[in-house]
Amino acid sequence: MSFDVFLTEDARLVILKALAQESNNTLNESILTKVLETFGHTRSREWVRTQLLKLQELGAVRTVEAGTVVIASLTQAGLDHVERRSIIAGIARPSIGA
């Protein structure tokens, strides 16, 4: 696995974990961009949007547009991945107990 793929899969996991921490399992792309920066992933909103669309394709999130902003909501499959009940290829595996 290339380092770029490693970083991308880790960023996707960070996104899912951030969504799982919210009471409604939902955040917008702008907030997710800031969350990713906190964890060392400094990327553009367009890159974050691309990752949200990939996560939707993988079944981990649902997205809707509100004006010019994309809003992501965690699906049951995404939560199952975060809680290690199942694994979704293309997303880093969560650490045990994390």
C-alpha positions as CSV (number, residue, x, y, z in Angstrom):
1,M,0.0,0.0,0.0
2,S,1.4,3.4,-0.9
3,F,1.7,6.1,1.7
4,D,-0.9,8.2,-0.1
5,V,-3.4,5.4,0.1
6,F,-2.6,4.9,3.8
7,L,-3.3,8.6,4.4
8,T,-6.5,8.6,2.5
9,E,-7.9,5.5,4.2
10,D,-6.9,7.0,7.6
11,A,-8.7,10.3,6.8
12,R,-11.8,8.3,5.9
13,L,-11.7,6.6,9.3
14,V,-11.3,10.0,11.0
15,I,-14.4,11.2,9.1
16,L,-16.5,8.2,10.3
17,K,-15.3,8.5,13.9
18,A,-16.2,12.2,13.9
19,L,-19.7,11.5,12.6
20,A,-20.1,8.7,15.2
21,Q,-19.4,11.1,18.0
22,E,-22.2,13.4,17.0
23,S,-25.6,12.8,18.6
24,N,-27.3,12.9,15.2
25,N,-24.3,11.3,13.4
26,T,-24.2,14.2,11.0
27,L,-21.6,17.0,10.1
28,N,-21.0,19.2,7.1
29,E,-17.9,19.2,4.9
30,S,-16.6,22.4,6.4
31,I,-16.6,21.1,9.9
32,L,-15.1,17.8,8.7
33,T,-12.3,19.7,7.0
34,K,-11.4,21.3,10.4
35,V,-11.6,17.9,12.1
36,L,-9.3,16.4,9.6
37,E,-6.8,19.3,10.1
38,T,-6.8,18.5,13.9
39,F,-5.6,15.0,13.0
40,G,-2.9,16.1,10.6
41,H,-4.8,15.8,7.3
42,T,-4.7,19.3,5.8
43,R,-6.8,19.0,2.7
44,S,-9.1,21.2,0.6
45,R,-12.9,21.1,1.0
46,E,-13.0,19.7,-2.5
47,W,-10.8,16.8,-1.4
48,V,-13.1,16.2,1.6
49,R,-16.1,16.3,-0.6
50,T,-14.5,13.7,-2.9
51,Q,-13.9,11.4,0.1
52,L,-17.5,11.9,1.3
53,L,-18.7,10.7,-2.1
54,K,-16.4,7.7,-1.9
55,L,-17.7,6.9,1.6
56,Q,-21.2,7.1,0.2
57,E,-20.2,4.8,-2.6
58,L,-18.9,2.4,0.0
59,G,-22.1,2.6,2.0
60,A,-20.6,4.2,5.0
61,V,-22.3,7.6,4.8
62,R,-25.2,9.3,3.1
63,T,-24.8,12.8,1.7
64,V,-27.1,15.6,0.9
65,E,-26.4,19.1,-0.4
66,A,-27.6,22.2,1.4
67,G,-26.9,25.0,-1.0
68,T,-23.2,24.8,-1.7
69,V,-22.4,22.6,1.3
70,V,-22.4,18.8,1.5
71,I,-23.7,17.3,4.7
72,A,-22.8,13.7,5.6
73,S,-24.6,11.3,7.9
74,L,-23.2,8.0,9.2
75,T,-25.0,4.9,8.0
76,Q,-25.4,1.7,10.1
77,A,-22.6,0.1,7.9
78,G,-20.3,3.1,8.7
79,L,-21.1,2.8,12.5
80,D,-20.4,-1.0,12.3
81,H,-17.0,-0.2,10.8
82,V,-16.1,2.3,13.5
83,E,-17.3,-0.2,16.2
84,R,-15.3,-3.1,14.6
85,R,-18.4,-5.2,13.9
86,S,-17.6,-5.3,10.2
87,I,-14.8,-4.0,7.9
88,I,-15.3,-1.8,4.8
89,A,-12.5,-2.1,2.3
90,G,-11.0,1.3,1.5
91,I,-11.2,2.7,5.1
92,A,-8.6,2.2,7.7
93,R,-9.4,-0.3,10.4
94,P,-10.1,1.2,13.8
95,S,-7.7,0.4,16.6
96,I,-9.0,-1.9,19.3
97,G,-10.4,0.1,22.1
98,A,-10.1,3.4,20.2
